[in-house]
Amino acid sequence: MARTASLSGFPEWLPQERLVELHVLDTLRKIFELHGFSSIETRAVETVGQLLRKGEIDKEVYGLRRLQEETEAAGMPDKSDPHALALHFDLTVPFARYVVENAGYLAFPFRRYQIQKVWRGERPQEGRAREFTQADIDVVGDGELPFRYDVEIALVIAEALSALPIPDFRLRINNRKLAEGFYRGIGLNDTPGVLRSIDKLEKIGPERVAELLKEELGATDEQAQAALKLATIRTEDTSFVEQVRQLGVTHELLEEGIDELEQVISAVVQRAPGKVVADLSIARGLDYYTGTVVETVLVGHEQLGSICSGGRYDALASKGNRTFPGVGLSIGVTRLVSRILGQELVTASRSVPTAVLIALNDDQSWPAAQDVAAQLRGRGIPTEVAAKAEKFGKQIKFADRRGIPFVWFTDEDGKHQVKDIRTGEQVNADPATWTPADEDLHVRITTA
């Protein structure tokens, strides 16, 4: 089980816990690369002006300064200074800057995945840390980006999450155009404000959201109730289309959003049945989303919040008259791993990568043991050499304590034997040919 971090909000894993995280990361890399996404890494630091261009997230940003720097107000940088530095709070905004700066070197549409740490100054709680790892995929176009990529991104994420040792999940998908067109159709033109209120629906409930719509946006009771009726629509297929139209609202943008959401839901239902819900309450708090929006929950663990979110952004990256529309999703790796460990949802076959410990007969046998180890490592078998020539019983106990399944012995005549310390079986072995069973070669992560 994951330990409580000594510095709140900054988790650290024990070696066996890190093996689980590495399994998650390796699985995601494999799936992303199978779909043609290239890996990049951006700097950890951005200017405050760059980070605060879109969305109301200034309370979550960590400012950056040198300890020796003379400063005012407890030394924190002034957020009104656009050149002040801060740690990035997500990977999408830095990626947009990266695309603009490197557009001349990239082939569009550019498919990228990025796995990095991010930082947010939030109150730590289950599922929320101040330092955590995200795994993002995005496709960015130059001038235009076909809607088909919205569909593809959802399918890739469904495949990636299905490959992880996690409980069942649901992609909850909406479309900003559908929502904004509906709000305009009922006379609410401050659509960003309505979206921010609807985004709080699960936290504060429908009555309080209705009050916010009326108090802050001047909505009538009829308008507030209509917005809430839209947000209650949830279907596991494309039947949401008829439910929206039954509300009797018409708007060109609404029709465009319905069509786009129908395409995404139809494709995911076909290729990943049971993994998607058209959920018209999903809004996403950041202002840069312009079309498809996604949040993902673990079935039975909904209180954890979204483990994967994102959507379409058409205007986040631009340079003069040139725009770079994109669509992407971000998996909260640390949030996922914390739940996996906390609920003991998976088990590791052992706590260390090592498959074989080379035992020593005496201290003079250490160089020869290293030769054997080199042969095994050369064939991809993780191997350690004992540090001291203790009694064989102690060396076996050392291997057992660390979770190493095999101990290798070499007698005075140079003959080799390997012992499976779990079963006690001991067989003759040749370092040039012996290989453990596939399930013992590397650490396996399996669902508990």
C-alpha positions in Angstrom: 0.0 0.0 0.0 1.2 3.5 -0.8 2.7 5.4 2.1 1.8 8.9 3.3 4.3 11.4 1.9 6.4 13.2 4.5 5.8 16.4 2.5 2.1 16.7 1.7 1.2 16.6 -1.9 4.6 15.3 -3.1 4.3 11.5 -3.3 7.3 9.2 -3.4 7.1 5.5 -4.2 8.9 2.6 -2.6 10.7 0.4 -5.1 7.9 -2.1 -5.4 5.4 0.7 -5.9 7.6 2.3 -8.5 7.5 -1.0 -10.4 3.7 -0.6 -10.7 4.1 3.0 -11.9 6.8 2.0 -14.4 4.4 -0.8 -15.7 1.7 1.8 -16.3 4.1 4.2 -18.0 5.7 1.5 -20.2 2.2 0.3 -21.2 1.1 3.8 -22.2 4.3 4.4 -24.2 3.8 1.1 -26.1 0.2 1.9 -27.0 1.0 5.5 -28.0 3.9 4.5 -30.2 1.8 1.8 -31.8 -0.5 4.6 -33.0 2.4 6.7 -34.3 2.7 9.3 -31.6 6.2 10.7 -31.2 7.7 11.4 -27.7 8.7 14.9 -26.7 9.6 16.7 -23.5 9.2 20.4 -22.7 10.9 22.5 -20.1 9.4 22.5 -16.6 9.3 26.3 -16.5 7.2 28.7 -18.5 6.6 32.5 -18.2 3.6 33.5 -16.2 2.2 35.3 -19.2 2.3 32.1 -21.2 0.7 30.0 -18.4 -2.2 32.4 -17.7 -3.3 33.1 -21.3 -6.3 30.8 -21.1 -8.5 29.7 -18.2 -8.8 30.7 -14.5 -5.9 28.7 -13.1 -3.7 31.4 -11.5 -4.4 30.1 -8.0 -2.8 26.7 -9.0 0.4 28.0 -10.4 3.7 27.7 -8.5 5.9 30.8 -9.0 9.7 30.4 -9.4 12.5 32.5 -8.0 16.1 32.3 -6.9 16.7 32.1 -3.2 19.3 34.8 -3.4 17.0 37.2 -5.3 15.9 40.3 -3.4 12.1 40.3 -3.6 9.0 41.9 -2.1 5.9 40.2 -0.7 7.7 37.2 0.8 9.7 36.8 -2.4 7.0 35.5 -4.7 7.0 36.8 -8.3 4.3 39.3 -9.3 1.8 37.4 -11.5 1.2 40.7 -13.3 4.7 40.5 -14.7 4.3 38.3 -17.8 8.0 37.5 -17.8 8.1 36.1 -14.3 8.7 32.3 -14.3 6.5 29.5 -13.0 6.2 25.7 -13.1 3.8 24.4 -15.7 0.4 23.2 -14.3 -0.3 21.0 -17.2 1.3 19.8 -20.5 -1.1 21.3 -23.0 -0.2 24.9 -22.6 3.6 24.2 -22.8 3.0 22.0 -25.8 1.1 24.8 -27.6 4.1 27.1 -27.0 6.4 24.3 -28.2 4.5 23.9 -31.5 4.5 27.6 -32.2 8.3 27.9 -31.6 9.2 24.7 -33.6 6.5 24.9 -36.3 9.2 25.1 -39.0 10.7 21.8 -38.0 7.5 19.8 -37.5 5.5 17.8 -40.0 1.7 18.4 -39.6 -0.5 17.0 -38.4 1.9 16.5 -35.6 1.2 13.5 -33.3 2.9 13.8 -29.9 2.9 12.0 -26.6 4.5 13.5 -23.5 5.0 12.0 -20.1 6.2 14.5 -17.5 5.8 15.9 -14.0 3.5 18.9 -13.5 2.8 21.1 -10.5 -0.3 22.7 -9.0 -0.6 24.6 -5.8 -3.8 22.8 -4.7 -4.9 21.4 -1.3 -3.6 17.8 -1.2 -6.3 15.2 -1.0 -6.9 11.7 -2.4 -6.5 12.0 -6.1 -4.9 15.4 -6.0 -1.2 16.1 -5.5 1.0 19.1 -5.9 3.5 17.3 -7.9 2.3 14.5 -10.2 2.9 12.8 -13.5 0.7 13.2 -16.6 0.7 11.2 -19.8 -0.6 13.3 -22.7 -1.3 12.6 -26.4 -2.2 15.3 -28.9 -2.6 15.8 -32.6 -2.0 19.3 -33.9 -2.7 20.6 -37.3 -1.5 23.7 -39.3 -4.5 25.9 -40.1 -7.0 23.1 -39.8 -7.4 19.7 -38.2 -10.0 17.3 -39.4 -12.6 16.3 -36.9 -11.7 12.6 -37.4 -8.8 13.1 -35.1 -11.2 13.8 -32.2 -12.6 10.3 -32.9 -9.1 8.7 -33.1 -7.9 10.3 -29.8 -10.8 8.8 -28.0 -10.2 5.4 -29.4 -6.5 5.5 -28.6 -7.2 6.4 -25.0 -9.8 3.7 -24.7 -7.3 1.1 -25.9 -4.5 2.5 -23.6 -6.7 2.4 -20.5 -8.0 -1.1 -21.4 -4.4 -2.3 -21.4 -3.8 -1.1 -17.8 -4.4 -3.2 -14.6 -7.2 -0.9 -13.5 -11.0 -1.3 -12.8 -13.5 -0.8 -15.5 -13.8 2.8 -16.8 -16.1 5.1 -18.7 -15.1 7.9 -21.1 -17.7 10.7 -20.4 -17.8 12.8 -23.6 -19.5 16.0 -24.5 -19.0 18.8 -27.0 -18.6 22.5 -26.2 -20.3 23.5 -29.5 -23.4 21.5 -28.5 -23.5 23.1 -25.0 -22.7 26.7 -26.2 -25.2 26.4 -29.0 -27.9 25.3 -26.6 -27.2 28.1 -24.2 -27.3 30.7 -26.9 -30.5 29.1 -28.2 -32.2 29.8 -24.8 -30.7 33.3 -24.6 -27.7 32.8 -22.4 -24.8 34.4 -24.3 -22.1 34.3 -21.6 -21.4 30.7 -22.5 -18.0 30.5 -20.8 -19.7 31.6 -17.6 -22.5 29.0 -18.0 -19.9 26.3 -18.7 -18.0 27.2 -15.5 -21.2 26.9 -13.5 -22.2 23.6 -15.1 -18.7 22.3 -14.5 -19.5 22.6 -10.7 -22.6 20.4 -10.9 -21.2 17.3 -9.3 -19.5 19.3 -6.5 -22.4 21.6 -5.5 -25.5 20.1 -6.9 -28.2 21.4 -9.3 -29.9 23.8 -6.9 -26.7 25.7 -6.2 -25.8 25.7 -9.9 -29.2 27.2 -10.8 -28.6 29.9 -8.2 -25.2 30.7 -9.7 -26.7 30.9 -13.2 -29.3 33.4 -11.9 -27.2 35.4 -9.5 -24.0 35.7 -11.6 -25.3 35.5 -15.2 -28.8 36.9 -14.9 -30.5 33.8 -16.1 -34.2 33.4 -15.6 -35.6 30.4 -13.7 -36.7 28.9 -17.1 -33.2 29.4 -18.6 -31.5 27.9 -15.6 -33.8 24.8 -15.6 -33.3 24.3 -19.3 -29.5 24.4 -18.9 -29.8 21.8 -16.1 -32.1 19.6 -18.2 -29.4 19.5 -20.9 -26.8 18.6 -18.3 -28.9 15.6 -17.0 -28.7 13.8 -20.4 -26.5 10.7 -20.3 -26.7 7.8 -22.8 -24.4 4.9 -23.7 -25.2 5.3 -27.4 -26.3 8.0 -29.8 -29.8 8.3 -28.4 -28.8 11.5 -26.7 -29.4 13.2 -30.1 -33.2 12.7 -29.9 -33.2 13.7 -26.2 -31.5 17.0 -26.9 -33.9 17.8 -29.8 -36.9 17.0 -27.6 -35.9 20.1 -25.5 -37.0 22.2 -28.4 -33.9 24.5 -28.7 -32.5 25.4 -32.1 -29.2 26.9 -33.0 -26.6 26.4 -35.8 -23.8 25.8 -33.4 -26.0 23.3 -31.4 -26.5 21.2 -34.6 -22.8 21.2 -35.3 -22.0 20.0 -31.8 -24.6 17.3 -32.0 -23.2 16.0 -35.2 -19.6 15.9 -33.9 -20.5 14.2 -30.6 -22.6 11.6 -32.5 -19.6 10.7 -34.6 -17.3 10.2 -31.5 -19.9 8.2 -29.5 -20.8 6.0 -32.5 -17.1 5.2 -33.2 -16.2 4.4 -29.6 -19.4 2.3 -29.1 -18.4 0.2 -32.1 -14.7 -0.2 -31.3 -14.7 -0.1 -27.5 -18.3 -1.2 -26.5 -19.3 -0.4 -22.9 -16.5 2.1 -22.4 -18.2 5.4 -23.4 -21.1 7.6 -22.2 -22.4 10.7 -23.9 -22.6 12.9 -20.8 -23.9 16.4 -21.4 -22.9 17.7 -18.0 -19.2 17.5 -18.9 -17.9 21.1 -19.4 -14.1 21.2 -18.4 -13.1 24.3 -16.5 -10.4 25.6 -18.9 -11.5 28.2 -21.5 -9.3 27.0 -24.3 -11.6 24.0 -25.2 -13.7 24.6 -28.2 -15.3 21.3 -29.2 -15.0 17.7 -27.9 -14.5 17.5 -24.1 -13.7 14.3 -22.2 -13.5 13.2 -18.6 -12.9 9.6 -17.5 -13.9 7.8 -14.3 -13.2 4.4 -12.8 -16.4 2.5 -12.3 -16.9 2.1 -8.5 -14.2 4.8 -7.8 -16.0 7.9 -9.1 -15.1 9.8 -6.0 -11.5 9.8 -7.2 -12.5 12.2 -10.0 -11.4 12.2 -13.6 -8.4 10.0 -14.4 -8.2 11.2 -18.0 -9.5 14.4 -19.5 -9.0 16.9 -22.3 -10.6 17.7 -25.6 -10.4 19.9 -28.8 -8.7 23.3 -28.7 -8.7 25.4 -31.9 -7.1 28.7 -30.8 -4.6 27.9 -28.0 -1.6 27.9 -30.3 -1.2 30.7 -32.9 1.5 32.8 -34.5 0.3 35.9 -36.4 -2.4 34.7 -38.8 -1.3 31.1 -38.5 -3.2 28.9 -36.1 -2.5 25.3 -34.9 -5.7 23.6 -33.8 -5.3 20.5 -31.8 -7.1 17.7 -29.8 -5.7 15.7 -27.0 -6.2 13.9 -23.8 -4.2 13.7 -20.6 -4.0 10.7 -18.2 -3.4 11.4 -14.6 -0.8 8.8 -14.0 -0.1 9.6 -10.3 -3.8 9.7 -9.5 -4.2 6.3 -11.2 -1.2 4.7 -9.4 -2.2 6.1 -6.1 -5.6 4.4 -6.3 -4.1 1.2 -7.7 -1.7 1.0 -4.7 -4.1 2.3 -2.1 -6.8 -0.2 -3.0 -4.2 -3.0 -3.7 -5.8 -3.5 -7.1 -2.7 -5.1 -8.5 0.2 -7.2 -7.3 3.8 -7.4 -8.5 5.3 -10.8 -9.0 8.4 -9.6 -7.0 9.7 -6.5 -5.5 13.0 -6.1 -7.4 13.8 -6.5 -11.1 16.5 -9.1 -10.3 15.7 -12.6 -11.5 19.0 -14.3 -10.4 21.5 -14.0 -7.6 24.9 -15.4 -8.2 26.1 -17.0 -5.0 29.8 -16.9 -3.9 31.7 -20.0 -2.7 34.4 -17.7 -1.3 35.7 -14.2 -1.8 38.1 -15.3 -4.5 35.2 -16.5 -6.6 33.7 -13.0 -7.1 35.4 -12.3 -10.5 34.2 -15.7 -11.9 30.7 -14.9 -10.6 30.8 -11.6 -12.4 31.7 -13.5 -15.6 28.6 -15.6 -15.2 26.5 -12.6 -14.4 27.7 -10.8 -17.6 26.7 -13.9 -19.7 23.2 -13.9 -18.2 22.8 -10.1 -18.5 24.0 -10.3 -22.1 20.9 -12.4 -22.8 18.6 -10.0 -21.0 18.4 -11.8 -17.6 18.5 -9.3 -14.7 21.3 -10.6 -12.4 23.0 -9.6 -9.2 26.2 -11.0 -7.6 26.4 -11.6 -3.9 28.6 -9.1 -2.1 29.9 -11.6 0.6 30.8 -15.3 0.6 28.5 -16.1 3.5 27.0 -19.5 4.1 24.8 -20.6 1.3 21.7 -20.5 3.6 22.3 -16.9 4.3 22.8 -16.0 0.6 19.5 -17.9 -0.2 17.7 -16.0 2.6 19.1 -12.7 1.2 17.6 -13.6 -2.2 14.3 -14.6 -0.6 14.1 -11.3 1.4 14.6 -9.3 -1.7 12.2 -11.4 -3.8 14.8 -12.8 -6.1 13.4 -16.2 -7.4 16.7 -18.0 -8.5 20.1 -18.5 -6.9 23.0 -19.6 -9.1 25.8 -21.9 -7.7 29.2 -22.8 -9.2 31.1 -25.7 -7.7 34.9 -26.1 -7.5 34.9 -28.0 -10.8 33.2 -25.2 -12.6 29.8 -26.9 -12.9 26.8 -24.7 -12.6 23.4 -25.2 -10.9 20.5 -22.9 -10.4 18.0 -23.2 -7.6 14.4 -22.0 -7.6 14.1 -21.0 -4.0 10.3 -20.9 -4.1 10.1 -24.7 -4.9 13.5 -25.9 -3.9 14.1 -27.4 -7.3 17.7 -27.3 -8.4 18.9 -28.1 -11.9 22.2 -28.1 -13.9 22.5 -24.9 -15.9 24.8 -23.4 -18.6 25.2 -19.6 -18.4 25.3 -19.5 -22.2 21.9 -21.1 -22.6 19.8 -21.2 -19.4 16.8 -18.9 -19.3 14.1 -18.6 -16.7 10.4 -19.1 -17.7 8.9 -16.0 -19.3 6.8 -15.3 -16.2 10.0 -15.1 -14.1 12.2 -13.2 -16.5 10.8 -9.8 -15.6 8.5 -8.4 -12.9 4.9 -9.1 -13.9 2.1 -6.8 -12.7 -1.3 -8.6 -12.5 -4.7 -7.6 -11.3 -5.3 -8.8 -7.8 
